[in-house]
Amino acid sequence: MVKVDISHRMLEQFVGKRITHDELEALLFTLGYELEHVEGDVWTIDITADRPDLVSTAGIARLLKSYLGLASGLPNYTVKKSDYRVVINPNVKHVRPYTVAAVVKGLQLTEESLKEIIRIQEKLHATFGRQRKKVAIGIYPLDKITWPIAYFAEDPKKIQFIPLDFDRSLRADEILEQHPTGISYKHLLADMQQYPFFMDARRQILSMPPIINAQQLGKVTTQTQDVFIECSGHDFHAQNIILNILVALLADMGGSIHAVTLEYGPKKLLTPHLVAEKMAVPLSLFEKVIGITFTHDQLQTLLKKMQYGVEKLDDKHIHVLIPSFRSDIWHPVDVVDDVARAYGVNNLPFSQKPVATTGGTTKRVQIEEQITDLLTGLGFLQTFTFALTTREDQFTKMQLPQQEHISLGKTADESVNMVRCWLLPELLKVLYHNKSRSYPKKLFEVNYAVEADAQADVRSKNVLKFSGVLCDEKISFTDARQVVEYVLDRYGLNYVWQETEHASFIPGRVAKLVVDSKDVGFCGELHPQVLENWGLQLPIVGFEIDLDRLFC
């Protein structure tokens, strides 16, 4: 949970009605949140970490207004055209490669609302922004900036400016050692030869993201009416979400939103992009999950209470419009969850479904246990390898071109970058780490690999596979084939081996397994180059069978 401090007085102003402690507590509980603590005008609310749009008084008020029917449906924000430009230098690619930006005008800031903006910025930094590593936010007084703005990387010893709340100029590298904020976040730029900067057309530094704004161009006060906002980092999608959240909140405070053109070389983008995402939700899913058959009118009313728009309805789907500041709607069931909250979970009728079956293991588990018993009886050792691995192990070392797979993107542990799509390379990894052990070695694994599947709602599927390797001075294709046939014969399956080609195996010493006209696996002698790639010296034979295709 994330703790959010809101101003009770500002909340009532935004909502447009009085809200007592008991009323707010009941409303939040219905929506799945909790009023945790009250101290004067500051009320602390627990929200779920997937709702960064609720980290402010204005965000909570927006949701309550919609839920109470005071502002029903999809919030509409107008983005005005402008000539504001940010030119992104390609040299930021290896530092903080992306930025998005917006301008908001016509704000009437008070000490209270200014503190609210600062609180929002820091809360977004700490949560969705991953302590500024994923996304860093900069807010600047527009009237002090000369356009266009440049976003670039430079040697920190060549850039000097007065950092926020400091009285003297420092070099960029000195800021990391002498400014309190620089000391706290210097790890984000550690070991970098160049640091990122924003600079205006008069060559005045605005900021050094993700560390600190400049005192002259980066300090917002109650006299500020127009602001420039930028979000920089490594995740372009996350930056857009954060920017949308910020400009929506400032618009709720009375500001007008103006677009900024981002120039990534010849490519030009306009932000903020406050266009609602569309999603088709099966009507049957509401009854399946919630247990209630809603009429079309009921569904539309409940969706509007939760800030959705309804584009159209047909016999099987309701097509909804998702607010651009929502980052938590990934699947139709997320929309169904919001409808349940709007209806009120406490209002759902209690029912106990009869249990018509007794417990038991699934077919997959039975097959896994049976094959494990068979292979251990043959003297094999069972392994349990990691699902997370590398493209080098899964493809390069196996002499295979990269196929479609589930990539992990940028990970904290750079030794992994994908989810395994087959088991055999991971067994070779086990052999490599156990080269000093006695021979012969016979290993097997019955486990899941993950394959890309565009038809699945999560774009992937788990596939149960059975793989094994045998390693000794004298080992051949026949030794591996006999193991596979031993398992197949136990299930009474009719199968044939057919000649095939596979880059991981010696040509002419590999075959594919066909059962009921389906290719279900392969078996062969590992290619010498594959063995060299793995640092293995003795001959190895291996096999891999897709148990889902074999038995399902």
C-alpha positions as CSV (number, residue, x, y, z in Angstrom):
1,M,0.0,0.0,0.0
2,V,1.0,3.6,-0.6
3,K,0.3,6.3,2.0
4,V,-1.1,9.6,0.6
5,D,-1.5,12.7,2.6
6,I,-4.4,14.9,1.4
7,S,-5.9,18.2,2.6
8,H,-9.4,17.7,3.8
9,R,-10.3,21.3,3.1
10,M,-8.9,21.1,-0.5
11,L,-10.7,17.8,-1.0
12,E,-14.1,19.4,-0.2
13,Q,-13.2,22.3,-2.6
14,F,-12.4,20.0,-5.4
15,V,-15.4,17.7,-4.8
16,G,-17.8,20.7,-4.3
17,K,-19.5,19.3,-1.2
18,R,-18.9,18.6,2.5
19,I,-17.4,15.2,3.3
20,T,-17.3,14.1,6.9
21,H,-14.8,11.7,8.3
22,D,-17.3,8.8,8.4
23,E,-18.5,9.5,4.9
24,L,-15.0,9.5,3.4
25,E,-14.0,6.4,5.4
26,A,-17.1,4.5,4.0
27,L,-16.5,5.7,0.4
28,L,-12.8,4.7,0.5
29,F,-13.6,1.3,2.0
30,T,-16.1,0.6,-0.8
31,L,-13.5,1.6,-3.4
32,G,-10.9,-0.7,-1.8
33,Y,-8.9,1.9,0.0
34,E,-8.5,3.0,3.6
35,L,-8.6,6.2,5.6
36,E,-5.7,5.5,8.0
37,H,-5.0,8.6,10.0
38,V,-6.4,12.1,10.7
39,E,-4.3,14.9,12.1
40,G,-6.0,18.3,11.7
41,D,-6.5,19.1,8.0
42,V,-4.1,16.4,6.9
43,W,-5.8,13.1,6.3
44,T,-3.7,10.0,5.4
45,I,-5.1,7.5,3.0
46,D,-3.8,4.0,2.0
47,I,-4.1,3.4,-1.7
48,T,-2.9,0.4,-3.8
49,A,0.5,0.9,-5.5
50,D,-1.1,0.4,-9.0
51,R,-3.0,3.7,-8.8
52,P,-0.4,6.6,-9.1
53,D,-3.2,8.8,-10.3
54,L,-4.5,8.9,-6.7
55,V,-1.4,10.2,-5.0
56,S,-2.9,13.7,-4.6
57,T,-5.9,15.5,-3.2
58,A,-7.1,16.4,-6.7
59,G,-6.7,12.7,-7.8
60,I,-8.8,11.4,-4.9
61,A,-11.4,14.2,-5.4
62,R,-11.7,13.3,-9.2
63,L,-12.5,9.7,-8.3
64,L,-15.0,10.7,-5.6
65,K,-16.8,13.2,-7.8
66,S,-17.3,10.5,-10.5
67,Y,-18.3,7.9,-8.0
68,L,-20.8,10.2,-6.3
69,G,-22.3,11.2,-9.7
70,L,-21.1,14.8,-9.6
71,A,-18.9,14.4,-12.7
72,S,-19.8,11.2,-14.3
73,G,-17.9,9.4,-17.1
74,L,-14.6,9.9,-18.8
75,P,-12.7,13.0,-17.8
76,N,-12.1,15.2,-20.8
77,Y,-9.0,17.3,-21.0
78,T,-8.2,19.7,-23.9
79,V,-4.7,20.0,-25.2
80,K,-4.0,23.2,-27.0
81,K,-1.6,23.6,-29.9
82,S,1.6,25.5,-29.3
83,D,5.1,26.3,-30.8
84,Y,7.0,24.9,-27.8
85,R,9.8,22.5,-28.8
86,V,12.3,20.3,-27.0
87,V,15.2,19.1,-29.2
88,I,16.6,15.8,-28.0
89,N,20.3,15.2,-28.8
90,P,21.1,11.5,-29.7
91,N,24.0,11.5,-27.2
92,V,21.5,11.1,-24.3
93,K,20.8,7.5,-25.6
94,H,23.2,5.9,-23.2
95,V,22.4,8.2,-20.2
96,R,18.6,8.8,-20.0
97,P,17.3,8.3,-23.5
98,Y,13.8,9.6,-23.3
99,T,11.9,12.7,-22.3
100,V,8.2,13.9,-22.6
101,A,7.0,17.3,-21.8
102,A,4.0,19.7,-21.5
103,V,3.1,23.2,-20.6
104,V,0.3,24.2,-18.2
105,K,-0.9,27.8,-18.0
106,G,-3.2,29.8,-15.8
107,L,-2.5,28.3,-12.4
108,Q,-3.4,30.3,-9.3
109,L,-0.9,28.8,-6.8
110,T,-1.2,29.2,-3.1
111,E,1.3,28.0,-0.5
112,E,-1.0,25.1,0.1
113,S,-1.4,24.1,-3.6
114,L,2.3,24.6,-4.1
115,K,3.1,22.2,-1.3
116,E,0.6,19.8,-2.8
117,I,2.4,19.8,-6.2
118,I,5.8,19.2,-4.5
119,R,4.2,16.4,-2.5
120,I,2.8,14.8,-5.6
121,Q,6.1,15.1,-7.4
122,E,8.0,13.4,-4.6
123,K,5.4,10.7,-4.1
124,L,5.5,9.8,-7.8
125,H,9.3,9.8,-7.7
126,A,9.3,7.4,-4.8
127,T,6.6,5.0,-6.1
128,F,6.0,4.8,-9.9
129,G,9.3,6.5,-10.7
130,R,11.3,3.9,-8.6
131,Q,13.2,6.6,-6.7
132,R,13.8,8.6,-9.9
133,K,15.6,5.7,-11.6
134,K,12.6,4.9,-13.9
135,V,11.1,8.4,-14.2
136,A,12.3,11.8,-12.9
137,I,10.1,14.9,-13.0
138,G,11.1,18.5,-13.5
139,I,8.7,21.5,-13.1
140,Y,9.8,25.0,-14.1
141,P,8.4,28.5,-14.3
142,L,7.6,29.1,-17.9
143,D,8.2,32.9,-18.0
144,K,12.0,32.4,-17.3
145,I,12.6,30.0,-20.2
146,T,13.6,30.9,-23.7
147,W,12.5,28.3,-26.3
148,P,13.4,25.9,-27.8
149,I,14.8,23.7,-25.0
150,A,17.7,21.3,-25.6
151,Y,18.0,17.9,-23.9
152,F,21.6,16.7,-24.2
153,A,24.4,14.9,-22.5
154,E,27.8,16.5,-21.6
155,D,31.0,16.0,-19.6
156,P,29.9,17.1,-16.1
157,K,33.2,19.1,-15.7
158,K,32.1,21.4,-18.5
159,I,28.7,22.3,-17.1
160,Q,28.2,24.7,-14.1
161,F,25.1,26.2,-12.5
162,I,23.5,27.1,-9.2
163,P,21.5,24.1,-8.0
164,L,18.1,24.6,-6.3
165,D,18.2,26.1,-2.8
166,F,22.0,26.8,-3.1
167,D,23.7,30.1,-3.1
168,R,26.7,29.3,-5.3
169,S,27.5,27.8,-8.6
170,L,28.9,24.3,-8.8
171,R,30.2,22.0,-11.5
172,A,27.8,19.2,-12.3
173,D,30.1,16.6,-10.8
174,E,30.5,18.8,-7.7
175,I,26.8,18.8,-7.2
176,L,26.8,15.1,-6.6
177,E,29.3,15.5,-3.8
178,Q,28.2,18.8,-2.2
179,H,24.4,19.2,-2.6
180,P,22.2,17.2,-0.3
181,T,20.0,16.0,-3.1
182,G,23.0,15.3,-5.3
183,I,24.5,13.1,-2.5
184,S,21.2,11.2,-2.1
185,Y,20.8,10.4,-5.8
186,K,24.3,10.4,-7.2
187,H,24.2,6.6,-7.6
188,L,21.8,7.2,-10.6
189,L,24.7,8.8,-12.5
190,A,27.5,6.8,-11.1
191,D,30.3,5.8,-13.5
192,M,28.8,7.8,-16.3
193,Q,31.2,9.8,-18.5
194,Q,28.4,12.3,-19.4
195,Y,25.4,13.6,-17.5
196,P,22.0,14.7,-19.0
197,F,20.9,18.3,-19.0
198,F,18.1,20.6,-20.0
199,M,19.1,23.9,-21.4
200,D,17.1,26.8,-22.9
201,A,17.9,28.8,-26.1
202,R,19.9,31.3,-24.1
203,R,22.1,28.5,-22.9
204,Q,20.8,28.6,-19.4
205,I,20.7,25.3,-17.6
206,L,17.2,24.3,-16.4
207,S,18.2,21.1,-14.6
208,M,20.4,18.0,-14.4
209,P,17.9,15.1,-14.3
210,P,17.3,13.0,-12.3
211,I,19.2,15.0,-9.7
212,I,18.3,18.7,-9.3
213,N,16.8,21.8,-10.9
214,A,18.7,25.0,-11.4
215,Q,17.9,27.8,-8.9
216,Q,17.3,30.5,-11.5
217,L,15.1,28.5,-14.0
218,G,13.9,25.7,-11.9
219,K,12.2,27.2,-8.8
220,V,8.4,27.4,-8.8
221,T,6.8,29.9,-6.4
222,T,3.3,31.1,-5.6
223,Q,3.9,33.9,-8.2
224,T,4.3,31.3,-10.9
225,Q,1.2,31.0,-13.2
226,D,2.6,29.0,-16.1
227,V,4.8,26.0,-15.8
228,F,6.9,23.7,-18.1
229,I,6.9,20.0,-17.1
230,E,9.3,17.3,-18.3
231,C,9.7,13.7,-17.4
232,S,12.9,11.9,-18.3
233,G,14.1,8.4,-17.9
234,H,14.5,5.0,-19.5
235,D,10.8,3.9,-19.9
236,F,8.9,6.0,-22.5
237,H,5.5,4.5,-21.6
238,A,6.0,5.1,-17.9
239,Q,7.0,8.7,-18.6
240,N,3.9,9.3,-20.6
241,I,1.7,7.9,-17.8
242,I,3.4,10.2,-15.2
243,L,3.1,13.2,-17.5
244,N,-0.6,12.5,-18.1
245,I,-1.2,12.2,-14.3
246,L,0.6,15.5,-13.6
247,V,-1.1,17.6,-16.3
248,A,-4.5,16.2,-15.4
249,L,-4.0,17.2,-11.8
250,L,-2.8,20.7,-12.7
251,A,-5.8,21.0,-15.1
252,D,-8.1,20.0,-12.2
253,M,-6.4,22.9,-10.3
254,G,-7.6,25.3,-13.0
255,G,-4.7,25.2,-15.5
256,S,-4.9,24.9,-19.3
257,I,-2.8,22.2,-21.1
258,H,-0.5,23.1,-24.0
259,A,1.3,20.6,-26.2
260,V,5.1,20.4,-26.6
261,T,6.8,19.0,-29.8
262,L,9.6,16.6,-29.1
263,E,12.2,16.4,-31.8
264,Y,14.0,13.0,-31.8
265,G,16.1,13.8,-34.9
266,P,13.7,13.6,-37.9
267,K,11.0,12.0,-35.7
268,K,8.6,14.5,-34.1
269,L,6.2,13.6,-31.3
270,L,3.5,15.7,-29.5
271,T,3.0,15.3,-25.8
272,P,1.0,15.0,-23.6
273,H,-1.0,12.3,-25.3
274,L,-4.3,12.4,-23.4
275,V,-6.2,10.1,-25.7
276,A,-8.3,7.4,-24.0
277,E,-7.3,3.8,-24.7
278,K,-10.0,1.5,-26.1
279,M,-10.8,-1.9,-24.8
280,A,-13.5,-4.5,-25.7
281,V,-14.8,-6.3,-22.6
282,P,-16.9,-9.5,-23.1
283,L,-20.3,-9.1,-21.5
284,S,-20.1,-12.7,-20.2
285,L,-17.0,-11.8,-18.2
286,F,-19.1,-9.6,-15.8
287,E,-21.4,-12.4,-14.9
288,K,-18.6,-15.0,-14.7
289,V,-16.5,-12.9,-12.3
290,I,-19.0,-10.9,-10.3
291,G,-21.9,-13.4,-10.5
292,I,-24.5,-10.8,-11.6
293,T,-26.1,-10.3,-14.9
294,F,-26.2,-6.6,-15.5
295,T,-28.4,-4.8,-18.0
296,H,-26.7,-2.6,-20.6
297,D,-27.9,0.5,-18.8
298,Q,-26.6,-0.7,-15.4
299,L,-23.2,-1.5,-16.9
300,Q,-22.9,1.9,-18.5
301,T,-23.9,3.6,-15.2
302,L,-21.4,1.6,-13.2
303,L,-18.6,2.2,-15.7
304,K,-19.2,6.0,-15.7
305,K,-19.1,6.0,-11.9
306,M,-15.5,4.7,-12.2
307,Q,-14.5,7.3,-14.9
308,Y,-14.8,5.1,-18.0
309,G,-16.4,6.2,-21.2
310,V,-18.6,3.8,-23.2
311,E,-17.9,3.9,-26.9
312,K,-20.4,1.3,-28.0
313,L,-22.3,-1.9,-27.1
314,D,-22.9,-5.0,-29.2
315,D,-24.3,-8.4,-28.5
316,K,-21.1,-9.8,-27.0
317,H,-18.9,-6.9,-25.9
318,I,-19.0,-3.5,-24.3
319,H,-16.3,-1.2,-25.8
320,V,-14.9,1.1,-23.1
321,L,-12.7,4.2,-23.1
322,I,-10.0,4.1,-20.4
323,P,-8.7,7.4,-18.9
324,S,-5.2,8.3,-20.2
325,F,-3.9,8.6,-16.6
326,R,-4.8,5.1,-15.6
327,S,-1.8,2.8,-15.7
328,D,-3.4,-0.2,-14.0
329,I,-5.9,-1.4,-16.7
330,W,-4.1,-4.2,-18.5
331,H,-6.8,-6.8,-19.0
332,P,-10.7,-6.8,-19.3
333,V,-10.9,-8.3,-15.8
334,D,-9.4,-5.0,-14.5
335,V,-12.5,-3.2,-15.9
336,V,-14.7,-5.9,-14.4
337,D,-13.0,-5.3,-11.0
338,D,-13.9,-1.6,-11.2
339,V,-17.5,-2.4,-12.0
340,A,-17.7,-4.6,-8.9
341,R,-16.3,-1.7,-6.8
342,A,-18.9,0.7,-8.3
343,Y,-21.7,-1.8,-7.6
344,G,-20.3,-2.3,-4.1
345,V,-18.8,-5.6,-3.1
346,N,-20.9,-5.6,0.1
347,N,-24.0,-5.5,-2.1
348,L,-23.2,-8.7,-3.9
349,P,-25.5,-11.6,-2.9
350,F,-24.0,-14.4,-0.9
351,S,-24.1,-17.7,-2.6
352,Q,-22.2,-21.0,-2.0
353,K,-21.6,-23.1,-5.0
354,P,-22.0,-26.9,-4.6
355,V,-18.7,-28.8,-4.9
356,A,-19.5,-31.8,-7.2
357,T,-16.0,-33.3,-7.3
358,T,-13.3,-34.4,-5.0
359,G,-9.8,-33.1,-5.0
360,G,-7.1,-34.7,-7.1
361,T,-4.0,-34.0,-9.2
362,T,-4.3,-32.6,-12.7
363,K,-3.4,-34.6,-15.8
364,R,-0.2,-32.6,-16.2
365,V,0.9,-33.3,-12.7
366,Q,0.2,-37.0,-13.1
367,I,2.3,-37.1,-16.3
368,E,5.1,-35.2,-14.6
369,E,5.2,-37.6,-11.7
370,Q,5.0,-40.7,-13.9
371,I,7.9,-39.6,-16.1
372,T,9.9,-38.7,-13.1
373,D,9.5,-42.2,-11.7
374,L,10.4,-43.8,-15.0
375,L,13.6,-41.7,-15.5
376,T,14.9,-42.1,-11.9
377,G,14.4,-45.8,-12.4
378,L,16.8,-45.6,-15.3
379,G,19.4,-43.9,-13.2
380,F,18.8,-40.3,-14.3
381,L,19.2,-37.4,-11.9
382,Q,16.3,-34.9,-11.9
383,T,17.2,-31.2,-12.2
384,F,15.2,-28.0,-11.5
385,T,16.7,-25.2,-13.6
386,F,15.8,-21.5,-13.5
387,A,13.0,-20.2,-15.8
388,L,14.9,-16.9,-16.3
389,T,17.9,-17.2,-18.6
390,T,19.7,-15.4,-21.4
391,R,19.4,-15.2,-25.2
392,E,23.0,-16.2,-25.4
393,D,22.3,-19.5,-23.7
394,Q,19.0,-20.2,-25.4
395,F,20.0,-19.3,-28.9
396,T,23.6,-18.2,-29.6
397,K,25.4,-21.1,-27.8
398,M,22.9,-23.5,-29.4
399,Q,23.7,-22.1,-32.9
400,L,20.1,-21.0,-33.4
401,P,18.7,-17.7,-34.7
402,Q,16.6,-15.8,-32.2
403,Q,13.0,-16.8,-32.3
404,E,10.1,-15.0,-30.8
405,H,10.4,-15.1,-27.0
406,I,9.4,-13.4,-23.8
407,S,12.0,-10.7,-23.2
408,L,12.5,-9.2,-19.7
409,G,13.5,-5.8,-21.0
410,K,15.8,-3.9,-18.7
411,T,16.4,-5.9,-15.5
412,A,18.3,-5.2,-12.3
413,D,20.2,-8.5,-12.8
414,E,21.8,-8.1,-16.2
415,S,22.7,-11.8,-16.2
416,V,19.1,-12.6,-17.3
417,N,17.1,-11.1,-20.1
418,M,14.4,-13.6,-21.1
419,V,12.2,-16.5,-20.0
420,R,13.3,-19.9,-21.3
421,C,11.5,-21.3,-24.3
422,W,13.1,-24.7,-24.2
423,L,14.9,-26.8,-21.5
424,L,17.9,-28.4,-23.2
425,P,20.2,-25.4,-23.0
426,E,19.6,-25.2,-19.3
427,L,20.6,-28.9,-18.8
428,L,23.8,-28.1,-20.7
429,K,24.4,-25.3,-18.3
430,V,24.1,-27.8,-15.4
431,L,26.7,-30.0,-17.1
432,Y,29.0,-27.1,-17.5
433,H,28.8,-26.2,-13.8
434,N,29.4,-29.9,-12.9
435,K,32.3,-30.7,-15.2
436,S,34.4,-31.9,-12.2
437,R,31.9,-34.6,-11.3
438,S,32.3,-38.2,-12.3
439,Y,31.0,-39.6,-15.6
440,P,28.7,-40.9,-17.1
441,K,26.2,-38.1,-16.4
442,K,22.5,-38.6,-17.0
443,L,20.2,-35.6,-16.3
444,F,16.5,-34.9,-17.0
445,E,13.9,-32.2,-16.3
446,V,10.1,-32.2,-16.6
447,N,9.1,-28.6,-16.3
448,Y,7.6,-25.6,-18.0
449,A,9.0,-23.4,-20.8
450,V,7.2,-20.2,-21.9
451,E,6.3,-19.6,-25.5
452,A,5.0,-16.4,-27.2
453,D,1.3,-16.7,-28.1
454,A,-0.4,-13.7,-29.8
455,Q,-3.8,-15.3,-29.2
456,A,-3.4,-15.6,-25.4
457,D,-4.6,-12.7,-23.3
458,V,-1.1,-12.4,-21.7
459,R,0.6,-12.9,-25.1
460,S,2.3,-16.1,-23.8
461,K,1.6,-19.6,-22.7
462,N,3.3,-22.2,-20.4
463,V,4.2,-25.4,-22.1
464,L,5.1,-28.6,-20.2
465,K,8.3,-30.2,-21.6
466,F,10.5,-33.2,-20.9
467,S,14.2,-33.0,-21.7
468,G,17.2,-35.1,-21.0
469,V,21.0,-35.3,-21.7
470,L,23.5,-38.2,-21.5
471,C,27.2,-37.4,-21.4
472,D,30.1,-40.0,-21.6
473,E,33.1,-40.9,-23.6
474,K,31.1,-43.3,-25.7
475,I,27.5,-42.2,-26.3
476,S,25.4,-42.1,-29.4
477,F,22.0,-41.2,-30.8
478,T,20.7,-44.7,-30.0
479,D,21.3,-44.2,-26.3
480,A,19.0,-41.1,-26.2
481,R,16.4,-42.7,-28.5
482,Q,16.1,-45.7,-26.3
483,V,15.2,-43.5,-23.3
484,V,12.5,-41.7,-25.2
485,E,11.1,-44.9,-26.6
486,Y,11.0,-46.5,-23.2
487,V,8.8,-43.6,-21.9
488,L,6.6,-43.7,-25.0
489,D,6.1,-47.5,-24.9
490,R,4.9,-47.2,-21.3
491,Y,2.0,-45.0,-22.5
492,G,1.3,-47.3,-25.5
493,L,1.8,-44.6,-28.1
494,N,2.4,-45.2,-31.8
495,Y,5.3,-43.1,-33.0
496,V,7.8,-42.7,-35.8
497,W,11.2,-41.1,-36.1
498,Q,11.8,-38.9,-39.1
499,E,15.0,-37.4,-40.5
500,T,15.3,-33.7,-39.8
501,E,17.8,-30.9,-39.5
502,H,18.5,-29.0,-36.3
503,A,21.5,-26.6,-36.0
504,S,22.2,-27.7,-32.4
505,F,22.8,-31.3,-33.5
506,I,25.2,-33.1,-35.9
507,P,23.7,-33.4,-39.4
508,G,22.4,-37.0,-40.0
509,R,22.5,-37.7,-36.2
510,V,19.2,-36.0,-35.3
511,A,15.6,-37.0,-35.7
512,K,12.2,-35.6,-34.9
513,L,9.5,-37.5,-33.1
514,V,6.1,-37.7,-34.8
515,V,3.0,-39.0,-32.9
516,D,-0.4,-39.0,-34.6
517,S,0.9,-36.7,-37.4
518,K,2.1,-34.1,-34.8
519,D,5.8,-33.1,-34.3
520,V,6.3,-33.5,-30.6
521,G,10.0,-33.4,-30.1
522,F,13.5,-34.3,-31.3
523,C,16.5,-36.4,-30.3
524,G,20.1,-36.3,-31.4
525,E,23.9,-35.9,-30.9
526,L,24.9,-32.4,-29.9
527,H,27.0,-30.6,-32.5
528,P,30.8,-30.2,-31.6
529,Q,30.5,-26.4,-31.9
530,V,27.7,-26.4,-29.4
531,L,29.8,-28.4,-27.0
532,E,32.7,-25.9,-27.5
533,N,30.4,-23.0,-27.0
534,W,29.4,-24.5,-23.6
535,G,33.0,-25.4,-22.7
536,L,32.1,-29.1,-22.7
537,Q,34.5,-31.8,-24.0
538,L,32.8,-35.2,-23.9
539,P,30.1,-36.3,-26.4
540,I,26.5,-35.4,-25.4
541,V,23.2,-36.7,-26.7
542,G,20.0,-35.0,-25.8
543,F,16.2,-34.9,-26.4
544,E,13.3,-32.6,-25.7
545,I,9.6,-33.6,-25.9
546,D,6.6,-31.3,-25.8
547,L,4.3,-33.1,-23.4
548,D,1.4,-30.8,-24.0
549,R,1.4,-31.7,-27.7
550,L,1.9,-35.3,-26.9
551,F,-0.9,-35.8,-24.4
552,C,-3.3,-32.9,-24.9
